[in-house]
Amino acid sequence: MSKSIAIIIARLIFAAVFIMAAAFKFSGMQATADYIAAAGFPFPLLLTWAAALFEVALAACFLSGAFFREASLLAAAYVIFLGFAFHGPSHWEGNQAEFGFFVDHFTFLAGLLFAAVYGPGEKLALPYGKLWK
């Protein structure tokens, strides 16, 4: 029973992180688009909307357990992309906090990879979306 509780708590944490990220984007689309543009990406408003919708989809997968392993892998790739794009080595000079933000993405990556391997657990998980079994 304690294993199931730990897995559910982990799923809730993953979902909460992506819900918060999406909420920040939805509440400040233009500010996020400006940040994306400052990083040198084209079509920043379109990318902001795509990121927010992707984060909502990830949260839905983590909450329901549907396509959990696939969502974990996609989230892992997304998190590492974000780490390099917005907190990578070019941001470290003169700002040690950026290095800390960068390293935090690897901690999150580790959890997502672990989730991808071990799945959503047997409790409160929809039975479809099984890439590996």
C-alpha positions in Angstrom: 0.0 0.0 0.0 2.8 2.5 0.8 4.2 1.9 -2.7 0.9 2.8 -4.3 0.7 6.0 -2.1 4.2 7.0 -3.1 3.5 6.5 -6.8 0.3 8.5 -6.6 2.0 11.4 -4.7 4.8 11.4 -7.4 2.1 11.5 -10.1 0.4 14.4 -8.4 3.7 16.3 -8.1 4.5 15.8 -11.8 1.0 17.0 -12.7 1.2 20.0 -10.4 4.5 21.1 -11.9 3.1 21.1 -15.4 -0.3 22.6 -14.3 1.6 25.5 -12.7 3.8 26.0 -15.7 0.7 26.0 -18.0 -1.1 28.4 -15.6 1.8 30.8 -15.7 1.8 30.7 -19.5 -2.0 31.2 -19.8 -1.9 34.1 -17.3 0.9 35.8 -19.1 1.0 34.7 -22.7 2.8 37.8 -24.0 5.4 37.9 -21.2 6.2 34.2 -21.9 6.4 34.9 -25.6 8.7 37.8 -25.0 11.0 35.5 -22.9 11.0 32.9 -25.7 11.7 35.5 -28.3 14.6 36.8 -26.1 16.1 33.3 -26.2 16.1 33.6 -30.0 13.2 31.3 -31.0 10.9 32.2 -33.9 7.1 32.4 -33.6 7.2 33.0 -29.8 3.5 33.4 -29.2 2.7 30.2 -31.2 5.4 28.4 -29.2 3.9 29.7 -25.9 0.5 28.4 -26.8 1.9 25.0 -27.9 3.9 24.7 -24.7 0.9 25.6 -22.5 -1.3 23.0 -24.3 1.5 20.4 -24.2 1.9 21.0 -20.4 -1.9 20.5 -19.9 -1.8 17.3 -21.9 1.2 16.0 -19.8 -0.7 16.9 -16.6 -3.7 14.9 -17.8 -1.5 11.9 -18.5 0.1 12.1 -15.1 -3.2 12.5 -13.3 -5.1 9.7 -15.2 -2.2 7.3 -15.8 -3.1 7.1 -19.5 -0.2 7.1 -21.8 1.9 7.6 -18.7 5.2 6.1 -19.9 5.0 7.9 -23.2 4.2 11.2 -21.4 7.1 10.7 -19.0 9.5 10.3 -21.9 8.1 13.3 -23.8 8.2 15.3 -20.6 11.8 14.2 -20.0 12.9 15.4 -23.5 10.9 18.7 -23.0 12.5 19.4 -19.6 16.1 18.8 -20.9 15.3 21.0 -23.9 14.1 23.8 -21.6 17.1 23.4 -19.3 19.6 23.9 -22.2 17.5 26.5 -24.0 16.8 28.8 -21.1 19.4 27.9 -18.4 22.3 26.3 -20.3 26.0 27.3 -20.2 25.5 30.5 -22.1 23.4 31.8 -19.1 25.9 30.9 -16.4 28.4 33.7 -16.7 27.7 36.3 -14.0 24.7 34.4 -12.7 25.3 31.3 -10.5 21.5 30.8 -10.0 21.2 29.9 -13.7 23.5 27.0 -13.1 21.3 25.8 -10.2 18.2 26.1 -12.4 20.0 24.1 -15.1 21.0 21.3 -12.7 17.4 21.1 -11.3 16.3 20.1 -14.8 18.4 17.0 -14.5 16.9 16.1 -11.1 13.5 16.3 -12.8 14.8 14.3 -15.7 15.8 11.5 -13.4 12.4 11.3 -11.8 10.7 11.3 -15.2 12.9 8.5 -16.5 12.2 6.5 -13.4 8.5 7.0 -14.0 8.8 6.0 -17.6 10.4 2.7 -16.6 8.1 1.8 -13.7 4.9 3.3 -15.0 1.9 4.8 -13.2 1.3 2.0 -10.7 -1.7 -0.2 -10.4 -4.0 2.3 -8.5 -5.9 5.1 -10.1 -4.4 4.4 -13.5 -6.3 4.0 -16.8 -5.3 0.7 -18.4 -4.4 2.0 -21.9 -1.3 3.7 -23.3 1.1 0.9 -22.5 4.2 1.3 -24.7 6.2 -1.2 -22.6 5.0 -4.2 -20.7 
